[in-house]
Amino acid sequence: MPNLRALVACLLITPLAACASQGFEVAAHTQTVAYREHMDPSLTVTASPPTCATLPPMTPTTYGGLVPLVDMSFLLAMRSAVPGSTVMSSGETMARMNAAGIAGDWQQLARDYTASGIMDQARLSKIGKVLGVRHLVMPMLGYITTNEDGQLQPFMITLVRTFWVSIWASLQVWDAETGAIEWVSTGYCTIATEVPVVSGYPIHQALQTAWTQMIDDLVKNRRGSLLREKLPRSAFDPVPVPDAGQGASAAPGAAIR
């Protein structure tokens, strides 16, 4: 009987896997506050020479191992939402801070901010001067929750499962010279996808969706956005580095009026 089940599974798995969803069911919501209405958000991310740099992403202690994923998904979202963006990546930011010997200043700044919610203006200013920018963008991951449910179980063999991922994140823009917060956004995103059992949770896609919406809110000076639709898997394909002359593309999400 076990051999019979295995044989049946082999015969069924190909057509059943093909029936799995080819996209992602997405529900996302962002809210933003502009503390400095006179700031030109589009110029901040496309200024030449660059006036904005990305700080290393911050995550709760329990998600410390996800820092590279948060960093990568934010970089892909920036390239997708703002082709030709001049915002310095966090990789370049970290390289320059290390070269200048101020990595410890950033680490202390991050610890103090996590504990108090207040940025140390002296350290923030030092970082801005080393990077040669006025504005600092800080991505923050709040939490991640995951869930799954089995689907299609002929002969007690699960071939397809539905995976859910929910993430909460925020994005902040700080003035390095004054230590003032200029703009902040919080975003919540849930993604569900029906895939073969060999696949995993779409954490990367949820993060990239949230970052893309928040960046688009910043560029378009929106108070927030709503998104509820099915996105194709191609929406999360790797984005090549665009030419500087390319115009901005529309990101998913309807503006809150």
N, C-alpha and C positions, 0 to 999 in steps of 0.2 A: 504493500500500500504506500509506503513512503516514496518508493521509486515511481509509482504511478502518479503521485501528487507532483513530484519534481518534473516528470515528463509533461504533465498538463500545464504546469507553470511555465515551462519553456515555450510551449506552443502559444500560450496566452499573453505572455509578457510583452511581446512586440506590439501587437495591436492595441493592447490596453495602455501601454506607455505612450503610444501615439495619440491616445485620447486625452492624455493629461493636458492641462492648461498650457497654452503657449504664451501666456502673459501673466501679469501681476494685477490683482485687485488691490487698488490703492485708496486709502482714505487718509487725508492729511489736513492739518489746520495750523496756521501760523498767526501770531499777533505781534505787532511791532510798535515801538515807541521811539520817536525822534526827539531827543533832548535838545538838539540844536537844529532848529528849523532852517537856518541859513546854510547849512552844510550841503554841498552839491554831491549827492551820493554817487551819481554816475561818473563824475570827474574823479572821485576818490578811488575808484577801481580801474580807471582807464587813463589816469593822468600820465603825462610824459614831460619830464622824468617822473618815475614812480614816486608816489607820496604815501603809499600804504603797504604794510607788511603783515603777514599772518603769523601770529604767535603760535608756539607749539600747542596742540589741542590739550584741553584739560578733561579728565575723566575721574569719576569716583574711584576710590582705592580698589573696589571690587572689580572694576573694569580696566584696570591699569594695562593689562595685556592687549587691550583693543586700541591703544593709542595709534599704532601704525595704520589700522583700518580706518579710524576716524580721520586721520591725516590724509590718507589716500582718497577716501570718498569725498572729502571737502575739496581737494585739488581737482578731482574730476568734475565736481559740481561747478566749480568756478570756471573751468574751461568750457563747460557746456552752456552755462547761463550767460557768460560774458566772454565770447570769443575776442581775443586781443587784449584780455585783461593784463594790466601791468602790476597787479598785486603780487608782492614777493611771496613765494611759497614758504611754508614753515621749514622745509628742508634747507633752503637758502638762509632763512632767519637763524636757524640753529647753527649752521656752519659759520656764519658771521659772528654770532655771539661767542662761540667757542674760540674763534680766531682772536677775538678781542679780549678774551679772558673774563667774560661777564656771565657765563652760564650759571654761576652760583647766584648772581643777582636775580636771574629769571626764576630759578628754583625757589628762592626765598620769597619772591614776589607771588608766585603761584601758591605757595603754602599759606602765606598771609591772607591772600584773597579768598582761598577756600575756607579759612577759619573766620574771617571777618566780613567779607564782601566789600572790602575797601582796597583800592589800588595804592601802593606806595608811590607817590608822585616822583620822588627822587630816583628810584630805580626805573620807573617807567620812562622818565625823561632820558636816563642814561642809555636805555635800550634803544629808544627812538633815535638818539644821536648816533649811536654806533651803526644802526641800520640806515641812517640817512633819510628817514621818513617822518611824517607828521602824524599819520594815523596808524593804529594797530588793531587788527581784526583778531578776535579770540573766539574760536569754536569750542563749545563745551558739550560733552555728552552727559545727560542726566541719568537715564536708566534704559535698560533693555529688558523686555519680557518676551518669552517665546512659548509657543504651544503647537500641538500637532494632533491630527485625527486621522485614523486609518480609513481608507476608502478601497472599494473593490477587493473583496476577500474571498475569491473562489477557492474551495477546498482548504479554507482556513489559512491561505497564504496572502499576505498583504502585498500588493504590487504598487499601489499608488497611495500617497498620503497628502493631506492638506497641511501646509505649514503656515503659521502666523508669526509675525514679528511686530512688536510695537516698540517704538523708541521715542524718547523725549530728549530734545536738545535745545541749545540756545546759541545765539551768535551776537557778539558785541563789537562795537567799534569805539575805540578809546583815542583821545587826544593825548599824544605822548608829551607835548609841551606843557599842558596845563593839568594833566591827570584827570580830566573830566570825561565822563562817559558821553558819547555823542549819539549813539543809536543802539537799540537792543531789540532782538527778536527771540521769541520762544516758539518752538514748533513741536507738534506731535504727529507721528506718522505710523500707520498700521498697514502692513502689506501681507496679503495671503496669496499663496500659489499652490496649485495642485500639480505635483510632480512625482516621478518615479521615486521609489524608496532610496535610491542611491544619492539623491540630492539632499541638500541641507537647508537650513534656515536662510532666508534672503535678507540677512542683516545689512550687507553692503548696499543693497538696493533701497532699503528703508532709510539708511543714513544719507545716501546720495539724493534721494527725493526730497528729504527735509532740508538739506543744505541748499539745493537748487531753488526751492521755493523761497527760502529766506534771503538768498542772494538776489533773486529776482525782485523781492519786495524792496530790498535796499536800493537797487538800481532804479526802480520805477517809483520810489517814494510812496509805497503803499502802506496802509495801516494793517495789512495782513492778507491772507489768501486762504481759499478753500479748494480742496482737490478731492474728487471722488470719481474715479474712472478706472478703466482697465488699460494698463500700459503694456505694449508689446515688449518682449524680451530684448528686442533690438534697442529699446530706449536706454538700456544700461550697457550697451556695447562700449568698449574703450573709445575714448574721444581723442583724436590726434591733436597735437598742438597746432592751432590755427595760425594763419598769417595775420600780422598786426592790422592789415587793412580790412579784414572781414568785419561785417556788422554784427551786432548782437542778435541772437536768435531768441525766439519766444520760448519761455519755460512753461511747463504745465502749471495750471492753477488759475482760478478766477479771483480777481481782486475783490476785496471787501470795500464797498463804497461807503 
